[in-house]
Amino acid sequence: FLTWEYLLGGAQSFSLALYDLDTNTLLKNGSAALNTTSFSFHGLLPGTQYMIEITALLACAQNSSRRITGQTDPLPVRDVILSHEGPSVLLASWSEPPGRKDVYQLVLYHIDSQALVKNATIARGITTFRFEKLLPGSEYALRITTCAGYYKASTNARGWTAPSLPKALTFQNNNSSSSLTASWTNSEGAEWLYLTLQNLHTPADSRTVSLKRGLTSYTFQYLEPGTSYHLEVKALSGPYLVKGPNITVYTYPLAPSGVMLASSSWASSLFASWDQPLGDRDQFFLQFYSLEHPLHRNITIGPSMLNFTFEGLQPGSQYLLEVTAMAGPYRASSQVVSAWTCEYSIQNPQQLIVSWIESGRGRGYWVQLYSEESLSIIQNVSVPHGTTQVTLDNLVPGTRYRVEIVSRAGPHYISSQTAIGYTVPLLPLSLKVTSHSSSVLSVQWKPPAGQRDSYMVSVSKEGSTDTSNHMFVGKTNTNVTIVGLAPGTCYLIAVWSLAGPYSSASRNSSACTAPAAPVNLTLNNMGNSSVLYTSWTEPPGGRDHYRMILYSLDPPGMKRVRVIGPGVQDFLWTDLPAGSHFAVQVISVKGHAEASSTIAAEWTCPLPPRMVLLSNKGHTDKLSATWDHPAGDQSGYVLTLYNAALGIVVAKVSVEKDITNFTFGSLIPGSKYLLEVASIAGPYRISSGNTSDWTYPLVPRKLSVKAEKGNPVLSVAWAKPVSKPERCQLQLRHPENSTLLQHHTLTQWQVRHIFQGLVPGRNYSISLICVAGPYKNNKFDLLSELCPVSLEPSHVKNLQCLPDTTSMFLNWTIIENDIKSYELIVNKFPKRILQQPILALVVSQTNVTLVELTTNTSYQIQVNAVGRNDIKGPPVTIVCNTSVEVLPPPVRMDLPQFDASSRIIISPDMFSEENGLIEYYGIVATTNESLLRPTQEIISHTWYDHYYGQEDSYLAMLLPNPFHFNDSTSLKAWPVSVGAEDCSYSRTTCNGKLKTNTQYRFSIAAFTRYSRQTPKVSFTAFSGKLCLHSTSPVSLLSEHFLIPCRNTHRPIPLQSFRQYYETRTANSNNGFFQDFEELKEVGKEQPKTEAEVPANAIKNRYPHVLPYDYSRVKLSLLDGQPHSDYINANFVPGYNSPQEFIATQGPLKKTLDDFWRLVWEQNICTIVMLTVGMENGRVLCEYYWPTDISHVSSGEISIHLLAQNFADEWTTREFKLQHKGLNLERRLSHLHYTAWPNHGIPESTISMITFIELVRAHMQSVNECGPILVHGSAGVGRTGTFIALDRLLQQLKHEKLVDIFNTVYSLRMNRHCMIETLVRKSRPLSQSVAIQLFKDMRKFFFLPMKYWSPMEVVKL
């Protein structure tokens, strides 16, 4: 999204072009209408750098263009999965997003402790990462950040390591009948431990407890005595459940109580009974014995039997009994009890036995039976005297009778005794007991035959010998209601008929009260997404078991039923779906009776949303949130947006569960916000944690600038910022290299700032940048071409004039100014009216030599400084006189002569003295093969500069004229030996020794006036080449000798070039081929030993292009590593210096560090690159510079891109180099010519020459720099042609001639294969690059003027 300020003056429209920043490829075009100030490019590749060129199409002025770079945000990774591979290992995997990315940053946190566990950076292309040595059973949070330049995008995920099981598990009763204790070690390996205790005797009786990490023991209370329990251990962490060791153990049994041993109905048996002890047992063990008889019985009976009859006993004997409860390996015995056997008879319910004691001597008795309700005799039985007992039969059971004994003696009788007696009643019939509630039993029966006085009803708990309740019921009633009973309890009901002192046998029945319903039922969330905890208060009374039912309310449909023991009061529901609504009901069950609790409802916790992202998408007042649904269910989401700086909630939104995105509006630009997205399920909300982003900053509007004339300050004003002012910065930069000169951070309410201490004559670029987190918004509408902020330069100072006969040397100084040039206007003095200046020129330096002036004349010179903003400063004027003219001597003999000893012969006939007497003669020596004759500046070079330095030409001797004596003593010729002096380290003019095995040429100089600045001197042409050979290391001239080297190819004067070219191209370029045949083997015999070492061979791009040993550039050794000083590069001479250039190959990946070491160690200020990185799918050169604002590091050197300008056929870049070890910085220019194909030539000669002059201008604008670094792919073809062209153009400029042959010869002597011959199969004739050079020079110099473009005229 691109915005710009409204352009004053109006624009007809705007044209926009989008380029790929790396390849400079045009991707899209766009246009914007009048008054438009923004434009959006869509469909771009995420994380990619682009360059946008916007052109304002103006009606009355030249179109104005501006380029700006930007980068799209990278996309976060997708499909992040954090899965466990063991108790201490997590494996992260993801899918790469589309678009560009540099690296991934992985940050792993432990959720509970919030401790940083791992921070790793991995390369793009990798989609998995293994985290090891983690804490088992723990939850971790992973943030994966996609990095592309300065921009980032993050994705969060959570995962659990698998839990580890406890170790050394023990389970003991500790002699307790109601508790069991479990203990273990290694308690840190799981978030939760679930201990499930199962009653093996009652499968429905089970209980589960959940224990938080760190506990090492737990005691189960309120257990059934004598019961076998099975313990199962599970470790739970997040979604992972691991089943662990199992163990079985018994609680200690309780001893039987209430043990009784009593005589039964038979004299040979005893009846044993006892109370059932609480809990359970495997069996009862009865130990029965007698101390009187040898009887000992051991009897094992079932665990539910509470009585036993011992038969076959001796009547009237004592016996002993011990009852033992057995449970597993444990025993509990009762006290020993004893009893005697005896006899017992039972009465007939229809009989009465009447007995009496006789008195008197009656003859017999009448036994008369009366009913209680009547006085009439029912039976009258006569028995003889002596009888004292009679049995009355066929009576009514349960009836009260009166018996009267009448003594009878003859006719006399007398009632002697009367007694009342009852027959035994019959037991009730059809006894029925029913339960009507949890505390009431209804008892019904039918009356038996006979009579009775009443009924007795007894109530006792089943299994108990104690009668808890006795009730008497009238004889006419046959039912009774028993209240106040315990719920869920079984009772034994016994009903007797009562008559007098007698009771019938009991009629027995049993029934159970209905159980009481559980109360205080709760269903609780344990903070887990798959677990709910149920608990209740145990109701009074008893029950067989509980039945629990869990219903799913939302989503509906699921139902789970569990049966648990009667003593359990809680239960843990596991493996439930997250975010779901459940209801639970607990039912007490006793037999067929049930009692239901109320219903309790609860939600499981939802899982947090996944893949939560917050992005501004380029908006200043909006943030867009997106997320993915978690597993399970939820009722919706709550989005809470916080202002990070203020710590307040700015928005809280609830959305339906199907929604996965939301956009917040009306936000503050340039502010950081935190987003929390929580899943909602009932009252529970589970957050995924906070994610953050910034709204895009908004730059203040109405930016303006004002410059004050004569005062080097700039006043900048703007509207009140919308973004926080402390996040906005006003920056003042140099417009050419973008160097930051001053900056100011805005303060509250500030709308104006003044930049002071500026440089006069300079244009400035002012930008207002607002930053918000990783986002930066720039406003560049104060560049000089849109809103000029120019400062007038000051006047020059210390203007001086050093006159000569026909020239003047002027120099001056100026305080710190940004000066583009200086304008000089020269007039003769005194100036006449309407007189035009005789000379007006523009120079770029603070000195100039005015030539072709009139001898002995006064001149008035006016100098104005011109700033880079094209504003002139105040003028400064000086008057200066030329001196009387002294001219150089004319040359009569153009070539030096040598005698038989190779001494140079100086004779008075070589120069004329018609322009004045010759004061001095000089000898100039050179090793430069391309110079025709010396230049004037060579006379300032000394032997020291040549022998120990890099100068190829120098003044070897300066001799007073020996021919100015009288005729009788003056010399006719003067032989001079060159190299005859021992100069040691003298820096003055000295005739020092020559270099051995080196080619020299010599010229004779004659001075009519000697001066280093303005000498009057003439030179002969240089002699042919002579080679200095030595048979010993001694540097005396007698041990040296000079011999001719080869044929000399003369330089070609410009006026003779057409003829030379036509001669060489005749007969199908035969002349050129002859020249190249001669050059074909030049230099090849020189050794390349270091380049052929195996350790260095891999550093060469092409195996046939190797550097010569003597001219190769040596790097410093790295830590003493042999061969670490090697790089495929040579020093190559230019026009001005024998080491003016370094020619090297395009760096390989493995030599990038060596390449930048070369740049630093040789103090390179300018790199000339003549190739593209890839052509026709072939890599010609590695990219060794940063392509965006992020820096590139190479060894100790980091490279920062400061500026980048694109032209049609070349690109210029400015870099800042930082050496970490030395803590130094340098600037570097990178001039990249992109229109020169591999194994070809540029289409435009003018383009190539223009580029060479651009390079030359860079060379002249820097001081104290090393050689110019030039490379193509191999560093010999395009590289050699470029250097040759530069030398020839310099020679043409200074000497008005070209020496093509010797130029190529010199290059090939310094680097192998320079300007190698190129064969093109598509052409019938093979032509070398040099031939193309000749043709291009012909085009350039000999086309008619009417075909020249204005650019060509200017360049010439």
Disulfide bonds with the S-S distance in Angstrom:
Cys490-Cys512 1.74
Cys728-Cys770 2.06
Cys801-Cys880 1.88
Cys983-Cys990 1.70
Cys1027-Cys1045 1.90
Cys1165-Cys1265 1.90
